[in-house]
Amino acid sequence: MKRKADTALVSGIIIIALTVLIGVLADILGSSYIVWVLVAELLATGLTYQSLQKNTLTKIAVMPIMVVYVLLAMVFAIIMFAIPNSSEAILHIGEAVLLGAVIIAYLVINTTAHANHKES
């Protein structure tokens, strides 16, 4: 499992580096839109790395949640960026709700996995 965890970590770092490069090239690196996407990518990389070092239920369940979270965070940021005169407050609220939902889902999965692991 350590090798898969290391592969996920390296992949996450590459994706984050590409996002930073795109932000620099498009001159929007300091904007809230890129910052929220980077937060999503960092969280997904960290939690995926951690979950790959744990038991099977966590490993199987966390990765799809992370993929869905990153995709939703990116799509929401792109939509908000594309809407002229959109409020950054709406961006922050929407991204915070997505972040809260994924943290709750992760905690539920992690708690359930630990409870099931102790029973076996």
N, CA, C and O atoms as CSV, one atom per row, in Angstrom:
chain,resi,resn,atom,element,x,y,z
A,1,MET,N,N,0.816,-1.198,0.000
A,1,MET,CA,C,0.000,0.000,0.000
A,1,MET,C,C,0.860,1.261,0.000
A,1,MET,O,O,0.446,2.295,-0.524
A,2,LYS,N,N,2.044,1.179,0.581
A,2,LYS,CA,C,2.904,2.361,0.652
A,2,LYS,C,C,3.244,2.864,-0.737
A,2,LYS,O,O,3.309,4.073,-0.962
A,3,ARG,N,N,3.461,1.953,-1.664
A,3,ARG,CA,C,3.812,2.367,-3.019
A,3,ARG,C,C,2.647,3.093,-3.685
A,3,ARG,O,O,2.850,4.102,-4.359
A,4,LYS,N,N,1.424,2.585,-3.501
A,4,LYS,CA,C,0.248,3.249,-4.063
A,4,LYS,C,C,0.048,4.616,-3.424
A,4,LYS,O,O,-0.320,5.572,-4.107
A,5,ALA,N,N,0.284,4.715,-2.135
A,5,ALA,CA,C,0.156,5.996,-1.442
A,5,ALA,C,C,1.181,6.991,-1.975
A,5,ALA,O,O,0.863,8.161,-2.188
A,6,ASP,N,N,2.410,6.527,-2.190
A,6,ASP,CA,C,3.446,7.406,-2.730
A,6,ASP,C,C,3.112,7.848,-4.149
A,6,ASP,O,O,3.353,8.999,-4.513
A,7,THR,N,N,2.559,6.941,-4.951
A,7,THR,CA,C,2.149,7.285,-6.312
A,7,THR,C,C,1.047,8.338,-6.292
A,7,THR,O,O,1.074,9.279,-7.085
A,8,ALA,N,N,0.078,8.187,-5.392
A,8,ALA,CA,C,-0.999,9.175,-5.271
A,8,ALA,C,C,-0.447,10.526,-4.849
A,8,ALA,O,O,-0.903,11.561,-5.335
A,9,LEU,N,N,0.526,10.527,-3.954
A,9,LEU,CA,C,1.132,11.771,-3.491
A,9,LEU,C,C,1.867,12.477,-4.624
A,9,LEU,O,O,1.712,13.684,-4.808
A,10,VAL,N,N,2.662,11.737,-5.377
A,10,VAL,CA,C,3.394,12.322,-6.503
A,10,VAL,C,C,2.419,12.845,-7.558
A,10,VAL,O,O,2.622,13.930,-8.103
A,11,SER,N,N,1.369,12.087,-7.849
A,11,SER,CA,C,0.364,12.528,-8.823
A,11,SER,C,C,-0.306,13.815,-8.366
A,11,SER,O,O,-0.511,14.732,-9.162
A,12,GLY,N,N,-0.645,13.883,-7.087
A,12,GLY,CA,C,-1.262,15.091,-6.543
A,12,GLY,C,C,-0.351,16.295,-6.647
A,12,GLY,O,O,-0.802,17.391,-6.979
A,13,ILE,N,N,0.931,16.101,-6.363
A,13,ILE,CA,C,1.896,17.201,-6.458
A,13,ILE,C,C,2.024,17.679,-7.897
A,13,ILE,O,O,2.132,18.882,-8.138
A,14,ILE,N,N,2.013,16.760,-8.853
A,14,ILE,CA,C,2.084,17.138,-10.269
A,14,ILE,C,C,0.852,17.948,-10.671
A,14,ILE,O,O,0.977,18.960,-11.362
A,15,ILE,N,N,-0.333,17.514,-10.246
A,15,ILE,CA,C,-1.568,18.237,-10.568
A,15,ILE,C,C,-1.547,19.634,-9.955
A,15,ILE,O,O,-1.939,20.603,-10.606
A,16,ILE,N,N,-1.094,19.742,-8.714
A,16,ILE,CA,C,-1.011,21.047,-8.053
A,16,ILE,C,C,-0.027,21.950,-8.796
A,16,ILE,O,O,-0.296,23.137,-8.986
A,17,ALA,N,N,1.105,21.396,-9.216
A,17,ALA,CA,C,2.089,22.179,-9.966
A,17,ALA,C,C,1.513,22.662,-11.292
A,17,ALA,O,O,1.757,23.799,-11.697
A,18,LEU,N,N,0.748,21.806,-11.972
A,18,LEU,CA,C,0.112,22.223,-13.228
A,18,LEU,C,C,-0.912,23.331,-12.990
A,18,LEU,O,O,-1.014,24.257,-13.794
A,19,THR,N,N,-1.663,23.247,-11.906
A,19,THR,CA,C,-2.634,24.286,-11.583
A,19,THR,C,C,-1.930,25.612,-11.318
A,19,THR,O,O,-2.383,26.662,-11.774
A,20,VAL,N,N,-0.822,25.564,-10.581
A,20,VAL,CA,C,-0.053,26.785,-10.319
A,20,VAL,C,C,0.494,27.347,-11.626
A,20,VAL,O,O,0.457,28.559,-11.837
A,21,LEU,N,N,0.998,26.488,-12.504
A,21,LEU,CA,C,1.514,26.935,-13.798
A,21,LEU,C,C,0.423,27.607,-14.620
A,21,LEU,O,O,0.647,28.668,-15.203
A,22,ILE,N,N,-0.749,27.001,-14.670
A,22,ILE,CA,C,-1.869,27.600,-15.409
A,22,ILE,C,C,-2.251,28.938,-14.789
A,22,ILE,O,O,-2.529,29.898,-15.508
A,23,GLY,N,N,-2.266,29.009,-13.458
A,23,GLY,CA,C,-2.570,30.266,-12.774
A,23,GLY,C,C,-1.568,31.351,-13.101
A,23,GLY,O,O,-1.942,32.510,-13.284
A,24,VAL,N,N,-0.287,30.986,-13.178
A,24,VAL,CA,C,0.755,31.961,-13.514
A,24,VAL,C,C,0.618,32.403,-14.966
A,24,VAL,O,O,0.691,33.595,-15.264
A,25,LEU,N,N,0.420,31.447,-15.866
A,25,LEU,CA,C,0.305,31.786,-17.286
A,25,LEU,C,C,-0.929,32.635,-17.580
A,25,LEU,O,O,-0.885,33.524,-18.431
A,26,ALA,N,N,-2.019,32.366,-16.881
A,26,ALA,CA,C,-3.253,33.128,-17.092
A,26,ALA,C,C,-3.297,34.378,-16.213
A,26,ALA,O,O,-4.255,35.148,-16.278
A,27,ASP,N,N,-2.269,34.581,-15.396
A,27,ASP,CA,C,-2.164,35.739,-14.507
A,27,ASP,C,C,-3.345,35.843,-13.544
A,27,ASP,O,O,-3.833,36.936,-13.258
A,28,ILE,N,N,-3.795,34.689,-13.049
A,28,ILE,CA,C,-4.887,34.677,-12.067
A,28,ILE,C,C,-4.502,33.864,-10.829
A,28,ILE,O,O,-5.370,33.379,-10.104
A,29,LEU,N,N,-3.200,33.718,-10.593
A,29,LEU,CA,C,-2.748,32.882,-9.481
A,29,LEU,C,C,-3.216,33.412,-8.131
A,29,LEU,O,O,-3.509,32.626,-7.230
A,30,GLY,N,N,-3.291,34.723,-7.978
A,30,GLY,CA,C,-3.694,35.301,-6.703
A,30,GLY,C,C,-5.192,35.383,-6.501
A,30,GLY,O,O,-5.649,35.825,-5.447
A,31,SER,N,N,-5.963,34.968,-7.489
A,31,SER,CA,C,-7.417,35.099,-7.374
A,31,SER,C,C,-7.996,34.003,-6.484
A,31,SER,O,O,-7.398,32.942,-6.303
A,32,SER,N,N,-9.150,34.283,-5.944
A,32,SER,CA,C,-9.832,33.319,-5.068
A,32,SER,C,C,-10.193,32.048,-5.816
A,32,SER,O,O,-10.272,30.975,-5.218
A,33,TYR,N,N,-10.410,32.159,-7.112
A,33,TYR,CA,C,-10.819,31.004,-7.909
A,33,TYR,C,C,-9.727,29.940,-7.904
A,33,TYR,O,O,-10.000,28.765,-7.656
A,34,ILE,N,N,-8.506,30.347,-8.176
A,34,ILE,CA,C,-7.386,29.408,-8.190
A,34,ILE,C,C,-7.070,28.924,-6.772
A,34,ILE,O,O,-6.727,27.759,-6.573
A,35,VAL,N,N,-7.186,29.809,-5.800
A,35,VAL,CA,C,-6.892,29.426,-4.417
A,35,VAL,C,C,-7.818,28.300,-3.965
A,35,VAL,O,O,-7.364,27.346,-3.333
A,36,TRP,N,N,-9.119,28.399,-4.284
A,36,TRP,CA,C,-10.059,27.346,-3.877
A,36,TRP,C,C,-9.775,26.034,-4.602
A,36,TRP,O,O,-9.907,24.960,-4.014
A,37,VAL,N,N,-9.391,26.109,-5.856
A,37,VAL,CA,C,-9.041,24.890,-6.594
A,37,VAL,C,C,-7.796,24.253,-5.971
A,37,VAL,O,O,-7.723,23.032,-5.833
A,38,LEU,N,N,-6.819,25.081,-5.598
A,38,LEU,CA,C,-5.621,24.551,-4.952
A,38,LEU,C,C,-5.942,23.928,-3.592
A,38,LEU,O,O,-5.371,22.900,-3.229
A,39,VAL,N,N,-6.849,24.543,-2.847
A,39,VAL,CA,C,-7.273,23.961,-1.567
A,39,VAL,C,C,-7.882,22.581,-1.801
A,39,VAL,O,O,-7.575,21.629,-1.085
A,40,ALA,N,N,-8.745,22.483,-2.807
A,40,ALA,CA,C,-9.375,21.198,-3.123
A,40,ALA,C,C,-8.330,20.154,-3.503
A,40,ALA,O,O,-8.398,19.008,-3.058
A,41,GLU,N,N,-7.370,20.552,-4.325
A,41,GLU,CA,C,-6.343,19.606,-4.753
A,41,GLU,C,C,-5.437,19.187,-3.593
A,41,GLU,O,O,-5.079,18.014,-3.480
A,42,LEU,N,N,-5.068,20.128,-2.741
A,42,LEU,CA,C,-4.234,19.792,-1.581
A,42,LEU,C,C,-4.959,18.849,-0.626
A,42,LEU,O,O,-4.382,17.874,-0.144
A,43,LEU,N,N,-6.224,19.145,-0.359
A,43,LEU,CA,C,-7.012,18.293,0.531
A,43,LEU,C,C,-7.170,16.897,-0.060
A,43,LEU,O,O,-7.008,15.896,0.639
A,44,ALA,N,N,-7.485,16.837,-1.338
A,44,ALA,CA,C,-7.657,15.536,-1.990
A,44,ALA,C,C,-6.358,14.736,-1.974
A,44,ALA,O,O,-6.373,13.531,-1.721
A,45,THR,N,N,-5.242,15.395,-2.240
A,45,THR,CA,C,-3.954,14.702,-2.230
A,45,THR,C,C,-3.627,14.173,-0.835
A,45,THR,O,O,-3.230,13.018,-0.681
A,46,GLY,N,N,-3.793,15.010,0.165
A,46,GLY,CA,C,-3.475,14.602,1.533
A,46,GLY,C,C,-4.352,13.476,2.044
A,46,GLY,O,O,-3.853,12.500,2.605
A,47,LEU,N,N,-5.665,13.606,1.850
A,47,LEU,CA,C,-6.576,12.577,2.355
A,47,LEU,C,C,-6.455,11.272,1.577
A,47,LEU,O,O,-6.583,10.192,2.153
A,48,THR,N,N,-6.209,11.364,0.277
A,48,THR,CA,C,-6.014,10.147,-0.513
A,48,THR,C,C,-4.733,9.436,-0.075
A,48,THR,O,O,-4.712,8.214,0.069
A,49,TYR,N,N,-3.677,10.204,0.133
A,49,TYR,CA,C,-2.413,9.618,0.604
A,49,TYR,C,C,-2.624,8.913,1.944
A,49,TYR,O,O,-2.162,7.791,2.147
A,50,GLN,N,N,-3.326,9.586,2.850
A,50,GLN,CA,C,-3.570,9.000,4.165
A,50,GLN,C,C,-4.458,7.759,4.067
A,50,GLN,O,O,-4.192,6.752,4.724
A,51,SER,N,N,-5.505,7.828,3.254
A,51,SER,CA,C,-6.445,6.707,3.182
A,51,SER,C,C,-5.825,5.475,2.531
A,51,SER,O,O,-6.212,4.351,2.851
A,52,LEU,N,N,-4.874,5.666,1.627
A,52,LEU,CA,C,-4.223,4.520,0.994
A,52,LEU,C,C,-3.328,3.763,1.969
A,52,LEU,O,O,-2.931,2.631,1.692
A,53,GLN,N,N,-3.013,4.362,3.082
A,53,GLN,CA,C,-2.190,3.683,4.075
A,53,GLN,C,C,-3.039,2.996,5.134
A,53,GLN,O,O,-2.502,2.437,6.090
A,54,LYS,N,N,-4.361,3.031,4.976
A,54,LYS,CA,C,-5.254,2.468,5.991
A,54,LYS,C,C,-5.986,1.251,5.444
A,54,LYS,O,O,-5.584,0.659,4.442
A,55,ASN,N,N,-7.074,0.889,6.130
A,55,ASN,CA,C,-7.801,-0.326,5.773
A,55,ASN,C,C,-8.593,-0.182,4.473
A,55,ASN,O,O,-8.682,0.907,3.907
A,56,THR,N,N,-9.154,-1.272,4.017
A,56,THR,CA,C,-9.765,-1.346,2.695
A,56,THR,C,C,-10.984,-0.459,2.516
A,56,THR,O,O,-11.108,0.201,1.484
A,57,LEU,N,N,-11.896,-0.420,3.494
A,57,LEU,CA,C,-13.113,0.379,3.332
A,57,LEU,C,C,-12.781,1.851,3.139
A,57,LEU,O,O,-13.348,2.509,2.266
A,58,THR,N,N,-11.876,2.366,3.941
A,58,THR,CA,C,-11.493,3.765,3.798
A,58,THR,C,C,-10.856,3.995,2.437
A,58,THR,O,O,-11.155,4.977,1.759
A,59,LYS,N,N,-9.984,3.092,2.048
A,59,LYS,CA,C,-9.267,3.230,0.784
A,59,LYS,C,C,-10.226,3.259,-0.394
A,59,LYS,O,O,-10.072,4.081,-1.298
A,60,ILE,N,N,-11.202,2.383,-0.395
A,60,ILE,CA,C,-12.146,2.302,-1.511
A,60,ILE,C,C,-13.098,3.488,-1.517
A,60,ILE,O,O,-13.415,4.017,-2.583
A,61,ALA,N,N,-13.557,3.912,-0.354
A,61,ALA,CA,C,-14.602,4.929,-0.279
A,61,ALA,C,C,-14.088,6.356,-0.410
A,61,ALA,O,O,-14.798,7.210,-0.940
A,62,VAL,N,N,-12.884,6.638,0.053
A,62,VAL,CA,C,-12.414,8.021,0.083
A,62,VAL,C,C,-12.034,8.532,-1.298
A,62,VAL,O,O,-12.316,9.685,-1.623
A,63,MET,N,N,-11.410,7.713,-2.104
A,63,MET,CA,C,-10.919,8.196,-3.395
A,63,MET,C,C,-12.023,8.735,-4.302
A,63,MET,O,O,-11.838,9.807,-4.877
A,64,PRO,N,N,-13.168,8.049,-4.465
A,64,PRO,CA,C,-14.232,8.642,-5.294
A,64,PRO,C,C,-14.759,9.960,-4.728
A,64,PRO,O,O,-15.082,10.876,-5.485
A,65,ILE,N,N,-14.846,10.057,-3.404
A,65,ILE,CA,C,-15.303,11.309,-2.798
A,65,ILE,C,C,-14.331,12.435,-3.118
A,65,ILE,O,O,-14.756,13.551,-3.416
A,66,MET,N,N,-13.046,12.160,-3.062
A,66,MET,CA,C,-12.045,13.184,-3.362
A,66,MET,C,C,-12.120,13.612,-4.826
A,66,MET,O,O,-12.016,14.801,-5.131
A,67,VAL,N,N,-12.298,12.653,-5.727
A,67,VAL,CA,C,-12.402,12.983,-7.152
A,67,VAL,C,C,-13.634,13.848,-7.410
A,67,VAL,O,O,-13.554,14.851,-8.120
A,68,VAL,N,N,-14.760,13.464,-6.842
A,68,VAL,CA,C,-15.994,14.244,-7.017
A,68,VAL,C,C,-15.826,15.638,-6.422
A,68,VAL,O,O,-16.257,16.624,-7.020
A,69,TYR,N,N,-15.204,15.726,-5.252
A,69,TYR,CA,C,-15.003,17.026,-4.605
A,69,TYR,C,C,-14.144,17.944,-5.464
A,69,TYR,O,O,-14.498,19.104,-5.675
A,70,VAL,N,N,-13.022,17.439,-5.959
A,70,VAL,CA,C,-12.139,18.274,-6.779
A,70,VAL,C,C,-12.857,18.717,-8.049
A,70,VAL,O,O,-12.758,19.878,-8.444
A,71,LEU,N,N,-13.579,17.798,-8.693
A,71,LEU,CA,C,-14.307,18.169,-9.908
A,71,LEU,C,C,-15.370,19.224,-9.625
A,71,LEU,O,O,-15.488,20.196,-10.372
A,72,LEU,N,N,-16.144,19.046,-8.558
A,72,LEU,CA,C,-17.167,20.039,-8.212
A,72,LEU,C,C,-16.544,21.385,-7.856
A,72,LEU,O,O,-17.064,22.429,-8.250
A,73,ALA,N,N,-15.440,21.372,-7.119
A,73,ALA,CA,C,-14.772,22.622,-6.754
A,73,ALA,C,C,-14.265,23.350,-7.991
A,73,ALA,O,O,-14.396,24.570,-8.097
A,74,MET,N,N,-13.685,22.600,-8.930
A,74,MET,CA,C,-13.180,23.217,-10.160
A,74,MET,C,C,-14.315,23.762,-11.016
A,74,MET,O,O,-14.251,24.892,-11.500
A,75,VAL,N,N,-15.347,22.956,-11.199
A,75,VAL,CA,C,-16.481,23.384,-12.029
A,75,VAL,C,C,-17.156,24.610,-11.419
A,75,VAL,O,O,-17.486,25.556,-12.135
A,76,PHE,N,N,-17.361,24.599,-10.109
A,76,PHE,CA,C,-17.996,25.738,-9.448
A,76,PHE,C,C,-17.139,26.996,-9.594
A,76,PHE,O,O,-17.667,28.074,-9.867
A,77,ALA,N,N,-15.817,26.866,-9.414
A,77,ALA,CA,C,-14.921,28.016,-9.565
A,77,ALA,C,C,-14.936,28.534,-10.999
A,77,ALA,O,O,-14.927,29.745,-11.219
A,78,ILE,N,N,-14.957,27.632,-11.974
A,78,ILE,CA,C,-14.985,28.049,-13.384
A,78,ILE,C,C,-16.293,28.752,-13.711
A,78,ILE,O,O,-16.295,29.774,-14.397
A,79,ILE,N,N,-17.404,28.212,-13.226
A,79,ILE,CA,C,-18.707,28.844,-13.473
A,79,ILE,C,C,-18.742,30.237,-12.854
A,79,ILE,O,O,-19.181,31.193,-13.494
A,80,MET,N,N,-18.281,30.353,-11.616
A,80,MET,CA,C,-18.284,31.662,-10.955
A,80,MET,C,C,-17.343,32.633,-11.654
A,80,MET,O,O,-17.627,33.829,-11.719
A,81,PHE,N,N,-16.224,32.133,-12.179
A,81,PHE,CA,C,-15.275,32.980,-12.901
A,81,PHE,C,C,-15.870,33.457,-14.221
A,81,PHE,O,O,-15.612,34.580,-14.654
A,82,ALA,N,N,-16.670,32.598,-14.861
A,82,ALA,CA,C,-17.245,32.922,-16.168
A,82,ALA,C,C,-18.422,33.893,-16.077
A,82,ALA,O,O,-18.711,34.606,-17.038
A,83,ILE,N,N,-19.095,33.927,-14.943
A,83,ILE,CA,C,-20.241,34.826,-14.789
A,83,ILE,C,C,-19.717,36.235,-14.537
A,83,ILE,O,O,-19.007,36.470,-13.559
A,84,PRO,N,N,-20.063,37.173,-15.417
A,84,PRO,CA,C,-19.581,38.540,-15.207
A,84,PRO,C,C,-20.196,39.153,-13.945
A,84,PRO,O,O,-21.366,38.926,-13.634
A,85,ASN,N,N,-19.408,39.911,-13.248
A,85,ASN,CA,C,-19.828,40.622,-12.030
A,85,ASN,C,C,-20.346,39.685,-10.941
A,85,ASN,O,O,-21.189,40.083,-10.137
A,86,SER,N,N,-19.857,38.457,-10.905
A,86,SER,CA,C,-20.293,37.540,-9.843
A,86,SER,C,C,-19.584,37.909,-8.540
A,86,SER,O,O,-18.441,38.368,-8.545
A,87,SER,N,N,-20.263,37.704,-7.463
A,87,SER,CA,C,-19.735,38.053,-6.155
A,87,SER,C,C,-18.769,36.977,-5.666
A,87,SER,O,O,-19.043,35.782,-5.774
A,88,GLU,N,N,-17.634,37.424,-5.126
A,88,GLU,CA,C,-16.692,36.453,-4.566
A,88,GLU,C,C,-17.248,35.832,-3.297
A,88,GLU,O,O,-16.831,34.742,-2.905
A,89,ALA,N,N,-18.182,36.510,-2.655
A,89,ALA,CA,C,-18.804,35.948,-1.449
A,89,ALA,C,C,-19.542,34.658,-1.789
A,89,ALA,O,O,-19.494,33.692,-1.028
A,90,ILE,N,N,-20.222,34.643,-2.928
A,90,ILE,CA,C,-20.931,33.432,-3.359
A,90,ILE,C,C,-19.926,32.313,-3.627
A,90,ILE,O,O,-20.173,31.157,-3.285
A,91,LEU,N,N,-18.803,32.657,-4.235
A,91,LEU,CA,C,-17.746,31.670,-4.475
A,91,LEU,C,C,-17.270,31.076,-3.151
A,91,LEU,O,O,-17.163,29.857,-3.015
A,92,HIS,N,N,-16.986,31.940,-2.181
A,92,HIS,CA,C,-16.478,31.463,-0.894
A,92,HIS,C,C,-17.515,30.612,-0.163
A,92,HIS,O,O,-17.171,29.586,0.422
A,93,ILE,N,N,-18.767,31.028,-0.193
A,93,ILE,CA,C,-19.827,30.261,0.476
A,93,ILE,C,C,-19.993,28.891,-0.182
A,93,ILE,O,O,-20.057,27.871,0.504
A,94,GLY,N,N,-20.064,28.875,-1.512
A,94,GLY,CA,C,-20.226,27.614,-2.242
A,94,GLY,C,C,-19.072,26.653,-2.009
A,94,GLY,O,O,-19.285,25.463,-1.776
A,95,GLU,N,N,-17.857,27.166,-2.071
A,95,GLU,CA,C,-16.685,26.312,-1.866
A,95,GLU,C,C,-16.603,25.828,-0.417
A,95,GLU,O,O,-16.202,24.693,-0.161
A,96,ALA,N,N,-16.983,26.685,0.526
A,96,ALA,CA,C,-16.978,26.274,1.935
A,96,ALA,C,C,-18.008,25.175,2.191
A,96,ALA,O,O,-17.759,24.255,2.970
A,97,VAL,N,N,-19.162,25.272,1.536
A,97,VAL,CA,C,-20.187,24.223,1.671
A,97,VAL,C,C,-19.665,22.907,1.099
A,97,VAL,O,O,-19.829,21.853,1.714
A,98,LEU,N,N,-19.038,22.965,-0.074
A,98,LEU,CA,C,-18.448,21.754,-0.662
A,98,LEU,C,C,-17.389,21.160,0.268
A,98,LEU,O,O,-17.342,19.948,0.476
A,99,LEU,N,N,-16.550,22.020,0.817
A,99,LEU,CA,C,-15.495,21.566,1.715
A,99,LEU,C,C,-16.082,20.926,2.969
A,99,LEU,O,O,-15.622,19.872,3.407
A,100,GLY,N,N,-17.090,21.558,3.539
A,100,GLY,CA,C,-17.750,20.998,4.723
A,100,GLY,C,C,-18.374,19.645,4.441
A,100,GLY,O,O,-18.271,18.724,5.252
A,101,ALA,N,N,-19.022,19.526,3.287
A,101,ALA,CA,C,-19.665,18.260,2.924
A,101,ALA,C,C,-18.638,17.146,2.776
A,101,ALA,O,O,-18.875,16.022,3.219
A,102,VAL,N,N,-17.509,17.443,2.162
A,102,VAL,CA,C,-16.502,16.399,1.956
A,102,VAL,C,C,-15.821,16.030,3.277
A,102,VAL,O,O,-15.456,14.872,3.478
A,103,ILE,N,N,-15.651,16.982,4.161
A,103,ILE,CA,C,-15.058,16.669,5.465
A,103,ILE,C,C,-16.005,15.788,6.274
A,103,ILE,O,O,-15.566,14.825,6.902
A,104,ILE,N,N,-17.294,16.105,6.265
A,104,ILE,CA,C,-18.275,15.283,6.979
A,104,ILE,C,C,-18.303,13.869,6.401
A,104,ILE,O,O,-18.299,12.888,7.144
A,105,ALA,N,N,-18.332,13.770,5.067
A,105,ALA,CA,C,-18.343,12.450,4.424
A,105,ALA,C,C,-17.083,11.663,4.780
A,105,ALA,O,O,-17.156,10.467,5.060
A,106,TYR,N,N,-15.941,12.322,4.771
A,106,TYR,CA,C,-14.684,11.647,5.106
A,106,TYR,C,C,-14.700,11.150,6.548
A,106,TYR,O,O,-14.289,10.023,6.826
A,107,LEU,N,N,-15.173,11.991,7.464
A,107,LEU,CA,C,-15.219,11.586,8.871
A,107,LEU,C,C,-16.170,10.409,9.095
A,107,LEU,O,O,-15.873,9.505,9.876
A,108,VAL,N,N,-17.315,10.425,8.403
A,108,VAL,CA,C,-18.268,9.315,8.528
A,108,VAL,C,C,-17.641,8.025,8.005
A,108,VAL,O,O,-17.734,6.981,8.651
A,109,ILE,N,N,-17.011,8.096,6.851
A,109,ILE,CA,C,-16.379,6.909,6.263
A,109,ILE,C,C,-15.255,6.406,7.166
A,109,ILE,O,O,-15.134,5.205,7.411
A,110,ASN,N,N,-14.445,7.323,7.653
A,110,ASN,CA,C,-13.323,6.944,8.503
A,110,ASN,C,C,-13.800,6.303,9.801
A,110,ASN,O,O,-13.238,5.300,10.242
A,111,THR,N,N,-14.829,6.876,10.413
A,111,THR,CA,C,-15.372,6.329,11.657
A,111,THR,C,C,-15.994,4.958,11.425
A,111,THR,O,O,-15.780,4.032,12.209
A,112,THR,N,N,-16.760,4.830,10.352
A,112,THR,CA,C,-17.385,3.549,10.020
A,112,THR,C,C,-16.326,2.488,9.740
A,112,THR,O,O,-16.457,1.342,10.171
A,113,ALA,N,N,-15.288,2.870,9.022
A,113,ALA,CA,C,-14.230,1.917,8.689
A,113,ALA,C,C,-13.513,1.439,9.944
A,113,ALA,O,O,-13.212,0.253,10.076
A,114,HIS,N,N,-13.239,2.357,10.865
A,114,HIS,CA,C,-12.569,1.954,12.104
A,114,HIS,C,C,-13.466,1.064,12.956
A,114,HIS,O,O,-12.985,0.115,13.576
A,115,ALA,N,N,-14.766,1.358,12.993
A,115,ALA,CA,C,-15.703,0.531,13.764
A,115,ALA,C,C,-15.794,-0.873,13.172
A,115,ALA,O,O,-15.797,-1.862,13.904
A,116,ASN,N,N,-15.869,-0.957,11.840
A,116,ASN,CA,C,-15.938,-2.264,11.174
A,116,ASN,C,C,-14.632,-3.036,11.341
A,116,ASN,O,O,-14.641,-4.259,11.486
A,117,HIS,N,N,-13.523,-2.327,11.321
A,117,HIS,CA,C,-12.220,-2.977,11.444
A,117,HIS,C,C,-12.031,-3.567,12.845
A,117,HIS,O,O,-11.425,-4.628,12.996
A,118,LYS,N,N,-12.545,-2.885,13.861
A,118,LYS,CA,C,-12.422,-3.377,15.232
A,118,LYS,C,C,-13.290,-4.606,15.464
A,118,LYS,O,O,-12.931,-5.481,16.253
A,119,GLU,N,N,-14.445,-4.678,14.772
A,119,GLU,CA,C,-15.348,-5.818,14.934
A,119,GLU,C,C,-14.768,-7.090,14.341
A,119,GLU,O,O,-15.045,-8.183,14.836
A,120,SER,N,N,-13.955,-6.965,13.271
A,120,SER,CA,C,-13.438,-8.168,12.627
A,120,SER,C,C,-12.244,-8.747,13.310
A,120,SER,O,O,-11.713,-9.765,12.865
